[in-house]
Amino acid sequence: MTRIDKVLVIGGGIGGLSAAIVFASQGKKVELLEKRRDFNVPGVGLGQPACALRVYRRLGVLEEILDTGFCYDHMSTFDPNRVLIAEHRFQMGGNGLPAFCALPRADLHRILCRRAETLGVEFHMGAEVVSFGGEHGTEISFSDGTFGEYDLVAAFDGIRSTARRYIVGDLFGPRPCGIGAWRVQVDRPRYVTGMEFLQGIRGKAGAIPIGRDKMYLFNIRPENPSEHFPADAMHLLLKERLEQFGSYVMDIAKSLTPKSPIVYGALEPFIVPYPWHRGRVVMGGDAAHVVPPHLTAGAAMAVEDAYVLAQFVASDSGSIHDRLRAYAETRFARNAFVYTFACEWMNIEQSVRSEADLAAARIEYSKNLDGRISTADRILDSFTC
Ligand SMILES: Cc1cc2nc3c(=O)[nH]c(=O)nc-3n(C[C@H](O)[C@H](O)[C@H](O)COP(=O)(O)OP(=O)(O)OC[C@H]3O[C@@H](n4cnc5c(N)ncnc54)[C@H](O)[C@@H]3O)c2cc1C
C-alpha cells in the first residue's frame, strides 16, 4: 500500500484550508501553498448548508461558525416589490445542525486558518507552483525559488487553477455564461430572517443574512462577460440595475455611494467529468467545478471534496491511482447534481424577460418551487460523514 505522509495543498480558500485540516488531523505533514501574501480575502458572505456544516463539525470548527454566523431555515421568493410568491422551509440539518448558517467569507477563513495552525499546518504564502516534476508530478518548484517533494499534491487553487492545466490541459475551464453577480454588504432590516429572492424581469435581486446586523444584497442579471466596470462607477451601475425593485432593495439602491463595498463577478460555470488527477496531483473545489451560486453550495462542495479526498487517500483499497479515481467518481456524481440544478435554476429565472413571463413565473413558483427546492434539499442533505 502506498503511504501518503507528506501532502502539499495548493490554495488557501475554503476548500484548501479544509483539505489541510483533514489531512493534518490524520497525522500527515501538511504544507499549504497560497499565492496571496495574506488572507485578506475578497468576497462578501457565504451561506453554508447543513451538508457543509456536518463536515465543519468533523473539522472541529462547527461551534465557532455557528457562534459567528446567522442561522436560517427558510427561503422566500417574492415579486419585484417583495410581495410573497412562495415560501420554502429547508429540509436539511437536524441533530444539532441548522439548515443553513451564513457568515462573512473573511470570518470563515479566519476560523479555518486558526484551526489549521493549531494542527501544525505549515503556511507557504506569496508563492505559486512553477512546475510539477518527477514521475508522479509531486516534485514541485515554487515561484519564490524554493523546491519541495511530496507524496501527494491536493490542488484547491480555484477557478483559474494551475493544477487543472497540468491534469487536463486547457480544454476544460471557466465558461462565461453571460450572467453576472453583483453583491454588497449592508445593514440587515430586522424582517429579513432568511434567504430572499425577488424575481424581476431580466434578473433577480435578493438577500442573505450573514450576522446579527448584517446581510448581503445581490443582483444576478445578464452582463457582457468582457465588460469592465470602473470602481468609481460601481455604485451608480448597481443603482441603475436595481431600479425595477421596491422595498428594502430600493432603499439600499438609493443609499449606495462610491464607498459602498460592491463586488462584481461574471458567472463562469463548468465541470470536469474526468480525470481529476494525474500521477499524484489531484484537484477539488472550484478547480474542478464551478456552479452558479443559486444553491449557495459551491464552497460547500469544495469542503465535501476535501473531506472525501482525505478519506479515500487514507483508505487501504487499491493503488493510489484507484483511490484518486474513486474519489473523482464519487465527487463528480454529487457535483454534477449541484451543477445541473443550479444552472437550470439560473436559466429559469433569467428566462423571465417580460411582464407576461413574470406572471407565468408567479403561477409556476407558487405551485412548484417549494417541492422543487425540497428535492434539492434532500439530495444535498444526503451527504454523511
Ligand atoms: C456570487 C457568488 C456567490 C457565492 N455564494 C456562495 C454561498 O453562499 N455558499 C457557497 O457554499 N458557495 C458560494 N459561492 C461559491 C464559492 O465562492 C466557491 O465555490 C468557493 O469559494 C470555492 O472554494 P475553493 O477553495 O475551491 O476556491 P477559492 O475560494 O477560489 O480559493 C482558491 C485559493 O487558491 C489560491 N490560488 C489560486 N491559484 C493559485 C496558485 N497557482 N498557487 C497558489 N495559490 C493559488 C487563491 O488565491 C485562493 O485563495 C459563491 C460564488 C459566487 C460567484
The ligand as a MOL file (V3000), in Angstrom:
LIG
                    3D

  0  0  0     0  0            999 V3000
M  V30 BEGIN CTAB
M  V30 COUNTS 53 58 0 0 0
M  V30 BEGIN ATOM
M  V30 1 C -21.6530 35.3380 -6.4760 0
M  V30 2 C -21.2340 34.0970 -5.7650 0
M  V30 3 C -21.8360 33.7420 -4.5580 0
M  V30 4 C -21.4900 32.5560 -3.9230 0
M  V30 5 N -22.1100 32.2200 -2.7630 0
M  V30 6 C -21.8330 31.0280 -2.1830 0
M  V30 7 C -22.5010 30.6460 -0.9680 0
M  V30 8 O -23.3420 31.3760 -0.4360 0
M  V30 9 N -22.1990 29.4260 -0.4460 0
M  V30 10 C -21.2690 28.5820 -1.0100 0
M  V30 11 O -21.0450 27.4780 -0.4750 0
M  V30 12 N -20.5980 28.9570 -2.1340 0
M  V30 13 C -20.8530 30.1450 -2.7100 0
M  V30 14 N -20.1660 30.5280 -3.8240 0
M  V30 15 C -19.1120 29.6320 -4.3790 0
M  V30 16 C -17.8120 29.7500 -3.6180 0
M  V30 17 O -17.3870 31.0910 -3.5420 0
M  V30 18 C -16.7250 28.9110 -4.2810 0
M  V30 19 O -17.2600 27.7090 -4.7680 0
M  V30 20 C -15.6320 28.5890 -3.2690 0
M  V30 21 O -15.0310 29.7700 -2.8050 0
M  V30 22 C -14.5880 27.6680 -3.8870 0
M  V30 23 O -13.5900 27.4060 -2.9360 0
M  V30 24 P -12.1500 26.8980 -3.4010 0
M  V30 25 O -11.3650 26.7680 -2.1390 0
M  V30 26 O -12.2950 25.7350 -4.2940 0
M  V30 27 O -11.5730 28.0700 -4.3120 0
M  V30 28 P -11.2450 29.5780 -3.9490 0
M  V30 29 O -12.1140 30.0890 -2.8670 0
M  V30 30 O -11.2340 30.3230 -5.2340 0
M  V30 31 O -9.7660 29.5070 -3.3790 0
M  V30 32 C -8.6670 29.2740 -4.2000 0
M  V30 33 C -7.4300 29.8000 -3.4850 0
M  V30 34 O -6.2780 29.3960 -4.2210 0
M  V30 35 C -5.3980 30.4940 -4.3690 0
M  V30 36 N -4.6560 30.2330 -5.6110 0
M  V30 37 C -5.1210 30.3400 -6.8740 0
M  V30 38 N -4.1740 29.9660 -7.7540 0
M  V30 39 C -3.0920 29.6270 -7.0180 0
M  V30 40 C -1.8070 29.1510 -7.3480 0
M  V30 41 N -1.4520 28.9620 -8.6090 0
M  V30 42 N -0.9230 28.9050 -6.3510 0
M  V30 43 C -1.2850 29.0990 -5.0590 0
M  V30 44 N -2.5000 29.5360 -4.6830 0
M  V30 45 C -3.3970 29.7890 -5.6480 0
M  V30 46 C -6.3060 31.7010 -4.4240 0
M  V30 47 O -5.6190 32.8820 -4.0740 0
M  V30 48 C -7.3800 31.3150 -3.4100 0
M  V30 49 O -7.0240 31.6940 -2.1060 0
M  V30 50 C -20.4890 31.7140 -4.4840 0
M  V30 51 C -19.8570 32.0710 -5.6720 0
M  V30 52 C -20.2200 33.2480 -6.3160 0
M  V30 53 C -19.5440 33.6050 -7.6130 0
M  V30 END ATOM
M  V30 BEGIN BOND
M  V30 1 1 1 2
M  V30 2 1 2 3
M  V30 3 2 2 52
M  V30 4 2 3 4
M  V30 5 1 4 5
M  V30 6 1 4 50
M  V30 7 2 5 6
M  V30 8 1 6 7
M  V30 9 1 6 13
M  V30 10 2 7 8
M  V30 11 1 7 9
M  V30 12 1 9 10
M  V30 13 2 10 11
M  V30 14 1 10 12
M  V30 15 2 12 13
M  V30 16 1 13 14
M  V30 17 1 14 15
M  V30 18 1 14 50
M  V30 19 1 15 16
M  V30 20 1 16 17
M  V30 21 1 16 18
M  V30 22 1 18 19
M  V30 23 1 18 20
M  V30 24 1 20 21
M  V30 25 1 20 22
M  V30 26 1 22 23
M  V30 27 1 23 24
M  V30 28 2 24 25
M  V30 29 1 24 26
M  V30 30 1 24 27
M  V30 31 1 27 28
M  V30 32 2 28 29
M  V30 33 1 28 30
M  V30 34 1 28 31
M  V30 35 1 31 32
M  V30 36 1 32 33
M  V30 37 1 33 34
M  V30 38 1 33 48
M  V30 39 1 34 35
M  V30 40 1 35 36
M  V30 41 1 35 46
M  V30 42 1 36 37
M  V30 43 1 36 45
M  V30 44 2 37 38
M  V30 45 1 38 39
M  V30 46 1 39 40
M  V30 47 2 39 45
M  V30 48 1 40 41
M  V30 49 2 40 42
M  V30 50 1 42 43
M  V30 51 2 43 44
M  V30 52 1 44 45
M  V30 53 1 46 47
M  V30 54 1 46 48
M  V30 55 1 48 49
M  V30 56 2 50 51
M  V30 57 1 51 52
M  V30 58 1 52 53
M  V30 END BOND
M  V30 END CTAB
M  END
